[in-house]
Amino acid sequence: MNIAILIFEGFNELDSLIALGILNRIKKPGWRVSIASPSTHIRSMNGVMLEAQATLEEASAADAVIIGSGVKTRDVVADTALMARLRLDPTRQLLGAQCSGALVLAQLGLLADLPACTDLITKPWVEETGVRVLNQPFFAEGNLATAGGCLASQYLAAWVIARLEGLDVARSALHYVAPVGEKEEYVERAMRNIVPYLPASIPVSTPEPLPEPGIAC
């Protein structure tokens, strides 16, 4: 599976890198998580410079795409040449948007009549596109999902894992990153947010946490 996390100039580190870390808990052949960007190097809202691992065109061919947020998302959606490079299609991809990433999905016309989750600053801009914004951290329908608030990125990552590898695998990934002493509570809260939006074909169970690999956080 090829998963791409789209970031743009001024990206929010929490929104994209938390998802990157959780998604990379899956250790199996063929599972690849990449940071994709319009340029080779991209600077965050706090001055952190990252090197992209994939282009927007490569991301458009991925099995799943998460659109990260940032302080310049309105500039991104106003750039017609840049937006034309995004060939996203929920009929063949899982598509998720974190915070202001929902504005990208809205501009691409992919939200249609769906409501969305986003952060409080972005909310009025998303509403200007005609999309109803929900007062909750996560929402999904079909292959489209949105999350609002930086720390809701865990729900978006867990949703992607659950859809591609199953709910038990998502539980295990979250259990690994959860705070010590709060792991069960942390995982169950995440499950309460994503399970209602999973297809009925994905079995819901409450397995014992898998042994954690000998890799330090």
TAZI-V16148 format. One record per helix or strand. SS is the DSSP state (hx for helix, st for strand). FROM is the first residue (numbers start at 0). LEN is the number of residues. If there is no record, write none. Layout:
BEGIN
SS&FROM&LEN ; SS&FROM&LEN
END
This chain:
BEGIN
st&1&5 ; st&10&1 ; hx&12&11 ; st&31&5 ; st&40&4 ; st&48&3 ; st&53&1 ; hx&55&4 ; st&63&4 ; st&69&1 ; hx&72&6 ; hx&79&5 ; st&93&5 ; hx&100&7 ; st&115&1 ; hx&119&9 ; st&132&1 ; st&137&4 ; st&143&4 ; hx&149&16 ; hx&166&11 ; hx&182&15
END
